[in-house]
Amino acid sequence: MAGAEEDRTHIILDSIAEGVFTVDADWKITSFNRAAEKITGINRAEALERHCWDVFRASICENRCALRQTMKTGKPVVNQSIFIINSEGDLIPISISTALLKNDRGEVVGGVETFRDLSVVEELRKELANRHSFLDIISKNSEMQRLFSLLEQVAESNATVLLVGESGTGKELFAKAIHSLSMRRDAPMVTINCGALPDNLLESELFGYKAGAFTDAKKDKPGRLALAEGGTVFLDEIGDISPALQVRLLRVLQDKVYEPLGSTKSVKADVRVVAATHRDLETLVREGVFREDLYYRINVVKLLLPPLRERKEDIPLLVDHFIRKFNRLNGKEIQGLTPDVLPLLMTYDFPGNIRELENIIEYATVVCKALLIGVEHLPDHIRHGPVESGRAAPAPQEVRKRATWEETERDFIYEALRRNNWNRLATAEEMCIHPTTLWRKMKRLNIEAPSNR
């Protein structure tokens, strides 16, 4: 009878799509179903009587084994995402669940682990991410998508481009995208931050110098313009350069020539200039701080980059991207956020824009020892909010009460509908959900189209 019962168990286990294996008290595999063979590429005969870590070579085997945790605490693990290495040496994403095995007397005699292959899910996730990314720039915001469509046209020309946006909005990423899409992609792209150097150093960095040009000039040094020959020079924070240097830069843009410091000969500059600033150059022109002729030279193609507070639908995408990035860098396996974290991020204005969000997620991944980032892992200024007018910041529970997930979801959907002129089909497409799902959410959240739309 025992043999018949065991056969029935094997038949049942072999009929299910999820991989299943069991171990005894010595951590040796006692059963291994057909789906487990398929996912791992290892035959049942090879797996039986071997230690589970020799078979799976999973990313958590050494110090965070889920089955060991269950055997120790008695608590099951449900749908934990990890990676294993199959028989071909490929990395396979799987989701695992664990439970105890007990005998008739209630004594623990081993454990069972079920797992399912997430390769298809991972491919779909990557495909979705690719739909919302453009040469390392991630966004599904309609204005950013419009800028993506412009980039290829802009890149094909040699026109000077001016990128305008607050600090941290990704101006350098846009400059790199323009260079990568241009005919100059095989030549260098050289970056210089005009706001980070004093005038004399900036001039020598940009134009280079000849030996003897000044006391410490022992030999010739090429400038950034020479290093970028045939390629692109990216002038970040161009609004910070002095009027004297503006004159020299104007000549480069106008006549495509310049003189290194200490030289009497002009040098041709075969470079494409992409400039960026967070300042209002038109105001600086009216104030006489920035030359009008230079402004019109760099303002041939002007791209305005929206701040993160105007494209909050990108926050979940960016959070996911940064978590995966810092998982790779720090050897972690953080799966995402707890439900109360995203409302806090969605209601924060991000004065430092994407760079600030990246720093927040980097900090959270460093201090988080769990699988999900919680409110307790966020920096203080996010958890408690800013101190206003000398008053103490509200407690975290007050912040969460003021901005519940339902309120955040409602605001998010309302803004998406408004951007798309209340066209549900276009809004659903932007949000990557089915129109029926959008309709149900609108009903649940009491969102109605304005009568005068």
C-alpha positions as CSV (number, residue, x, y, z in Angstrom):
1,M,0.0,0.0,0.0
2,A,2.8,2.4,0.9
3,G,4.4,1.8,-2.6
4,A,1.0,2.5,-4.3
5,E,0.6,5.7,-2.3
6,E,4.1,6.8,-3.3
7,D,3.4,6.2,-6.9
8,R,0.2,8.2,-6.8
9,T,2.1,11.1,-5.2
10,H,4.7,11.0,-8.0
11,I,2.0,11.0,-10.6
12,I,0.2,14.0,-9.0
13,L,3.5,15.9,-8.7
14,D,4.5,15.1,-12.3
15,S,1.1,16.5,-13.6
16,I,1.6,20.0,-12.2
17,A,3.4,22.8,-14.1
18,E,5.4,24.1,-11.1
19,G,8.7,22.5,-10.1
20,V,8.5,20.6,-6.8
21,F,11.3,19.0,-4.7
22,T,11.5,17.7,-1.2
23,V,14.5,17.4,1.2
24,D,15.0,15.3,4.3
25,A,16.5,16.5,7.6
26,D,20.0,16.2,6.0
27,W,19.1,18.5,3.2
28,K,19.3,15.7,0.6
29,I,16.6,15.7,-2.2
30,T,14.1,12.9,-1.8
31,S,11.7,13.8,-4.7
32,F,12.1,15.8,-7.8
33,N,9.1,16.2,-10.2
34,R,9.1,16.5,-14.0
35,A,8.6,20.3,-14.1
36,A,11.7,20.6,-11.8
37,E,13.6,18.6,-14.4
38,K,12.5,20.9,-17.2
39,I,13.2,24.1,-15.4
40,T,16.6,23.1,-14.1
41,G,17.7,20.9,-17.0
42,I,18.7,18.2,-14.4
43,N,17.4,14.7,-14.5
44,R,15.6,13.3,-11.5
45,A,18.1,10.5,-11.1
46,E,20.9,13.1,-11.0
47,A,19.1,15.2,-8.4
48,L,18.0,12.5,-5.9
49,E,20.1,12.0,-2.9
50,R,22.2,15.2,-3.6
51,H,22.2,18.3,-1.4
52,C,19.7,20.9,-2.8
53,W,22.4,23.6,-3.1
54,D,24.4,21.4,-5.4
55,V,21.5,21.0,-7.7
56,F,20.1,24.5,-7.8
57,R,23.1,26.8,-7.2
58,A,20.6,29.6,-6.4
59,S,21.5,33.1,-5.6
60,I,20.3,32.7,-2.0
61,C,21.8,29.3,-1.2
62,E,24.8,30.5,0.7
63,N,23.3,32.7,3.4
64,R,19.6,33.4,2.8
65,C,18.1,30.0,1.9
66,A,14.3,30.3,2.1
67,L,13.9,26.6,2.9
68,R,16.4,26.8,5.7
69,Q,14.5,29.8,7.0
70,T,11.2,27.8,7.0
71,M,12.8,24.8,8.7
72,K,14.2,27.1,11.4
73,T,11.2,29.3,12.0
74,G,8.3,27.0,10.9
75,K,7.0,29.9,8.8
76,P,6.4,29.3,5.0
77,V,7.9,31.6,2.3
78,V,5.5,32.5,-0.4
79,N,6.4,33.7,-4.0
80,Q,9.9,34.9,-3.3
81,S,11.7,35.8,-6.6
82,I,15.3,34.6,-7.0
83,F,17.6,33.3,-9.7
84,I,19.0,29.8,-10.2
85,I,21.7,28.5,-12.6
86,N,20.4,25.7,-14.8
87,S,22.5,22.8,-16.2
88,E,23.5,25.0,-19.2
89,G,24.9,27.7,-16.9
90,D,22.1,30.1,-17.7
91,L,20.6,32.4,-15.1
92,I,16.9,31.5,-14.7
93,P,14.5,33.8,-12.7
94,I,12.1,31.7,-10.6
95,S,9.5,32.3,-7.9
96,I,9.7,30.0,-4.9
97,S,7.4,28.9,-2.0
98,T,8.4,26.7,0.9
99,A,6.7,24.6,3.6
100,L,7.6,22.0,6.3
101,L,7.1,18.3,5.9
102,K,5.9,16.5,9.0
103,N,5.3,12.8,9.9
104,D,2.3,11.3,11.5
105,R,3.5,12.4,15.0
106,G,3.8,16.0,13.9
107,E,7.6,15.9,13.8
108,V,9.5,17.9,11.2
109,V,11.2,15.4,8.8
110,G,12.1,17.7,6.0
111,G,10.9,20.5,3.7
112,V,9.2,21.0,0.4
113,E,9.9,23.8,-2.1
114,T,7.8,24.7,-5.2
115,F,9.0,27.0,-7.9
116,R,7.8,28.4,-11.2
117,D,9.8,29.7,-14.1
118,L,9.5,33.5,-14.5
119,S,11.5,33.7,-17.7
120,V,8.5,34.6,-19.8
121,V,7.4,37.2,-17.2
122,E,10.9,38.6,-17.2
123,E,11.0,38.9,-21.0
124,L,7.6,40.7,-20.9
125,R,8.9,43.0,-18.2
126,K,12.0,43.8,-20.3
127,E,9.9,44.3,-23.4
128,L,7.6,46.7,-21.5
129,A,10.7,48.6,-20.1
130,N,12.1,48.9,-23.6
131,R,8.8,50.5,-24.8
132,H,9.4,53.2,-22.2
133,S,13.1,53.7,-22.6
134,F,15.1,55.5,-25.3
135,L,18.9,55.2,-25.2
136,D,19.0,54.9,-21.3
137,I,16.3,57.6,-20.9
138,I,13.3,56.0,-19.1
139,S,9.9,57.7,-19.4
140,K,6.3,57.1,-20.5
141,N,5.4,60.7,-20.0
142,S,3.7,62.2,-23.2
143,E,6.0,65.2,-23.4
144,M,9.1,63.0,-22.9
145,Q,7.8,60.7,-25.6
146,R,7.5,63.7,-27.9
147,L,11.1,64.7,-27.2
148,F,12.2,61.1,-28.0
149,S,10.6,61.4,-31.4
150,L,12.4,64.7,-32.0
151,L,15.8,63.4,-31.0
152,E,16.4,61.3,-34.1
153,Q,15.6,64.2,-36.4
154,V,17.7,66.6,-34.3
155,A,20.6,64.2,-34.2
156,E,20.8,63.8,-38.0
157,S,21.7,67.5,-38.4
158,N,24.8,69.4,-37.3
159,A,22.7,72.1,-35.6
160,T,23.7,73.3,-32.2
161,V,21.3,72.1,-29.5
162,L,20.3,73.8,-26.3
163,L,19.0,71.6,-23.5
164,V,17.1,73.5,-20.8
165,G,16.0,71.9,-17.6
166,E,16.4,71.9,-13.9
167,S,19.4,70.1,-12.3
168,G,19.0,66.4,-12.3
169,T,16.5,66.1,-15.2
170,G,18.9,64.1,-17.4
171,K,20.4,66.7,-19.7
172,E,23.6,64.8,-20.1
173,L,21.7,61.6,-21.0
174,F,19.9,63.6,-23.8
175,A,23.3,65.0,-25.0
176,K,24.6,61.4,-25.1
177,A,21.6,60.3,-27.0
178,I,22.0,63.1,-29.6
179,H,25.6,62.1,-30.1
180,S,24.8,58.3,-30.3
181,L,22.2,58.9,-33.0
182,S,24.3,61.3,-35.1
183,M,26.8,60.7,-37.9
184,R,29.5,61.6,-35.4
185,R,28.8,58.6,-33.2
186,D,32.2,57.0,-33.9
187,A,34.1,60.1,-32.8
188,P,34.5,61.2,-29.2
189,M,31.9,63.0,-27.1
190,V,33.6,65.3,-24.6
191,T,31.9,66.9,-21.6
192,I,32.9,70.0,-19.8
193,N,31.0,71.5,-16.9
194,C,31.2,75.3,-17.4
195,G,29.9,76.0,-13.9
196,A,32.5,73.9,-12.1
197,L,35.7,75.8,-13.1
198,P,36.9,79.3,-12.7
199,D,37.2,81.4,-15.9
200,N,41.0,80.9,-16.5
201,L,40.9,77.2,-16.0
202,L,37.8,76.8,-18.1
203,E,39.4,78.7,-21.0
204,S,42.5,76.5,-20.9
205,E,40.4,73.3,-20.5
206,L,38.2,74.3,-23.5
207,F,40.8,75.7,-25.9
208,G,44.1,74.1,-24.7
209,Y,47.4,75.9,-24.5
210,K,50.9,76.0,-25.9
211,A,54.1,75.4,-23.9
212,G,55.2,78.7,-22.3
213,A,51.7,80.2,-22.4
214,F,51.9,80.7,-18.6
215,T,54.3,79.7,-15.8
216,D,53.4,76.1,-15.4
217,A,52.8,75.4,-19.1
218,K,55.8,73.1,-19.7
219,K,54.3,71.4,-22.8
220,D,51.5,71.7,-25.2
221,K,48.1,70.5,-23.9
222,P,45.1,69.9,-26.2
223,G,41.8,71.4,-25.1
224,R,38.4,69.7,-25.0
225,L,37.6,71.1,-28.5
226,A,40.6,69.3,-29.9
227,L,39.8,66.1,-28.0
228,A,36.3,66.1,-29.5
229,E,37.5,66.6,-33.0
230,G,35.0,65.1,-35.4
231,G,32.6,64.4,-32.6
232,T,30.5,66.3,-30.0
233,V,31.4,68.7,-27.2
234,F,28.8,69.0,-24.5
235,L,28.9,72.3,-22.6
236,D,27.0,71.8,-19.4
237,E,25.7,74.9,-17.5
238,I,26.7,77.2,-20.3
239,G,24.8,80.0,-18.6
240,D,27.6,80.3,-16.0
241,I,30.4,81.3,-18.3
242,S,31.8,84.9,-18.2
243,P,31.2,87.5,-20.9
244,A,34.9,87.4,-21.9
245,L,34.7,83.7,-22.5
246,Q,31.4,84.1,-24.3
247,V,33.2,86.1,-27.0
248,R,35.7,83.3,-27.6
249,L,33.0,80.7,-27.7
250,L,30.9,82.8,-30.1
251,R,33.8,82.6,-32.6
252,V,33.9,78.8,-32.4
253,L,30.2,78.6,-33.2
254,Q,30.3,81.3,-35.8
255,D,33.6,80.7,-37.7
256,K,34.5,77.1,-36.5
257,V,38.0,78.3,-35.4
258,Y,39.8,79.1,-32.1
259,E,43.3,79.8,-30.8
260,P,44.8,77.8,-28.0
261,L,46.3,79.9,-25.2
262,G,49.7,81.2,-26.2
263,S,49.2,80.4,-29.9
264,T,49.0,82.9,-32.7
265,K,47.6,80.4,-35.2
266,S,43.9,79.6,-35.5
267,V,42.8,76.0,-35.3
268,K,39.8,74.6,-37.1
269,A,37.1,73.1,-34.9
270,D,35.1,70.3,-36.5
271,V,32.8,69.7,-33.6
272,R,29.1,69.7,-32.9
273,V,28.1,71.7,-29.9
274,V,25.4,70.6,-27.5
275,A,24.8,73.1,-24.6
276,A,22.8,72.8,-21.5
277,T,21.6,75.1,-18.7
278,H,19.2,75.2,-15.8
279,R,19.1,79.0,-16.0
280,D,16.7,81.3,-17.9
281,L,19.1,82.5,-20.6
282,E,16.5,85.0,-22.0
283,T,16.4,86.7,-18.7
284,L,20.2,86.8,-18.5
285,V,20.2,88.3,-22.0
286,R,17.8,91.1,-20.9
287,E,20.0,91.7,-17.8
288,G,23.1,92.0,-20.0
289,V,24.8,89.0,-18.4
290,F,24.6,86.7,-21.4
291,R,25.4,87.9,-24.9
292,E,22.4,88.0,-27.2
293,D,24.4,86.9,-30.3
294,L,25.7,83.9,-28.5
295,Y,22.3,83.0,-27.2
296,Y,20.9,82.9,-30.8
297,R,23.9,80.8,-31.9
298,I,23.3,78.1,-29.3
299,N,19.5,78.4,-29.4
300,V,19.1,76.8,-32.9
301,V,17.3,73.7,-31.5
302,K,15.9,74.1,-28.0
303,L,14.6,71.1,-26.0
304,L,12.8,71.8,-22.7
305,L,13.2,68.9,-20.3
306,P,10.2,68.6,-17.8
307,P,11.1,68.2,-14.1
308,L,10.2,65.0,-12.4
309,R,7.2,66.6,-10.5
310,E,5.6,67.1,-13.9
311,R,6.1,63.5,-15.0
312,K,5.2,61.6,-11.8
313,E,3.9,58.6,-13.9
314,D,7.6,57.9,-14.5
315,I,8.4,57.4,-10.8
316,P,7.4,53.7,-10.6
317,L,9.4,53.0,-13.8
318,L,12.4,54.8,-12.5
319,V,12.2,53.2,-9.0
320,D,12.1,49.7,-10.6
321,H,15.1,50.7,-12.8
322,F,17.2,52.0,-9.9
323,I,16.4,49.0,-7.7
324,R,17.6,46.6,-10.4
325,K,20.7,48.8,-10.9
326,F,21.7,48.9,-7.2
327,N,20.8,45.2,-6.8
328,R,23.5,44.4,-9.4
329,L,26.0,46.8,-7.9
330,N,25.5,45.8,-4.3
331,G,24.7,42.1,-4.8
332,K,21.2,42.4,-3.4
333,E,17.9,40.9,-4.3
334,I,15.4,43.6,-3.3
335,Q,12.1,42.9,-5.1
336,G,10.4,46.3,-4.8
337,L,8.5,48.5,-2.4
338,T,6.1,47.9,0.4
339,P,2.6,49.4,-0.4
340,D,3.0,52.5,1.8
341,V,6.3,53.7,0.1
342,L,5.0,54.6,-3.4
343,P,2.4,57.1,-2.1
344,L,5.2,58.9,-0.2
345,L,7.3,59.1,-3.3
346,M,4.4,60.1,-5.6
347,T,3.5,63.1,-3.3
348,Y,7.1,64.3,-3.0
349,D,8.1,67.1,-5.3
350,F,11.7,66.0,-5.9
351,P,13.6,69.4,-6.1
352,G,16.6,67.4,-7.2
353,N,14.6,65.5,-9.8
354,I,15.8,62.1,-11.1
355,R,19.2,62.4,-9.5
356,E,17.5,62.9,-6.1
357,L,15.2,59.8,-6.7
358,E,18.3,57.8,-7.7
359,N,20.1,58.8,-4.5
360,I,17.0,58.0,-2.4
361,I,16.8,54.5,-3.9
362,E,20.5,53.9,-3.5
363,Y,20.3,54.8,0.2
364,A,17.3,52.6,0.6
365,T,19.0,49.6,-1.0
366,V,22.0,50.0,1.2
367,V,20.1,50.1,4.5
368,C,17.3,47.6,3.5
369,K,18.0,44.0,4.7
370,A,14.6,42.7,3.6
371,L,13.1,41.8,0.2
372,L,11.0,45.0,0.1
373,I,12.0,48.6,0.7
374,G,9.8,50.0,3.5
375,V,9.1,53.5,4.8
376,E,11.8,52.9,7.5
377,H,14.4,52.5,4.7
378,L,13.8,56.0,3.2
379,P,15.8,59.1,4.1
380,D,14.4,61.2,7.0
381,H,13.3,64.1,4.7
382,I,11.1,61.7,2.8
383,R,9.7,59.9,5.8
384,H,8.9,63.0,7.9
385,G,8.5,65.7,5.2
386,P,10.2,69.1,5.3
387,V,10.1,71.4,8.3
388,E,8.0,74.4,7.5
389,S,8.0,77.8,9.3
390,G,9.9,76.4,12.3
391,R,7.2,73.7,12.9
392,A,8.1,70.1,13.5
393,A,7.6,67.8,10.6
394,P,4.5,65.5,10.7
395,A,5.0,62.0,11.8
396,P,5.2,59.3,9.1
397,Q,1.7,58.0,9.9
398,E,0.4,61.6,9.4
399,V,2.1,61.8,6.0
400,R,0.6,58.4,5.0
401,K,-2.8,59.4,6.3
402,R,-2.7,62.6,4.2
403,A,-1.6,60.8,1.1
404,T,-3.2,57.4,1.0
405,W,-2.5,55.0,-1.9
406,E,-6.1,55.5,-3.2
407,E,-5.7,59.3,-3.2
408,T,-2.4,59.0,-5.0
409,E,-3.9,56.6,-7.6
410,R,-6.8,58.9,-8.1
411,D,-4.5,61.9,-8.7
412,F,-2.3,59.9,-11.0
413,I,-5.2,58.6,-13.2
414,Y,-7.0,62.1,-13.2
415,E,-3.8,63.7,-14.4
416,A,-3.3,61.1,-17.1
417,L,-6.9,61.6,-18.3
418,R,-6.5,65.3,-18.3
419,R,-3.2,65.1,-20.4
420,N,-5.1,63.0,-23.0
421,N,-8.1,65.3,-23.1
422,W,-10.2,62.7,-21.3
423,N,-9.7,60.1,-24.1
424,R,-9.9,56.8,-22.2
425,L,-8.3,54.8,-25.0
426,A,-5.3,57.0,-25.2
427,T,-5.0,57.2,-21.4
428,A,-5.2,53.4,-21.1
429,E,-2.5,53.0,-23.8
430,E,-0.2,55.5,-21.9
431,M,-0.8,53.7,-18.6
432,C,-0.3,50.3,-20.3
433,I,-3.6,48.9,-19.0
434,H,-6.7,47.7,-20.8
435,P,-9.4,50.4,-21.4
436,T,-11.9,48.3,-19.4
437,T,-9.5,48.3,-16.4
438,L,-9.2,52.1,-16.6
439,W,-13.0,52.3,-16.7
440,R,-13.3,50.1,-13.6
441,K,-10.7,52.2,-11.8
442,M,-12.5,55.4,-12.7
443,K,-15.8,54.0,-11.3
444,R,-14.1,52.8,-8.1
445,L,-12.3,56.1,-7.5
446,N,-15.3,58.3,-8.6
447,I,-13.5,60.0,-11.4
448,E,-15.8,61.7,-13.9
449,A,-15.0,63.6,-17.0
450,P,-15.8,67.3,-16.7
451,S,-18.9,68.4,-18.5
452,N,-17.2,71.2,-20.3
453,R,-14.3,69.1,-21.8
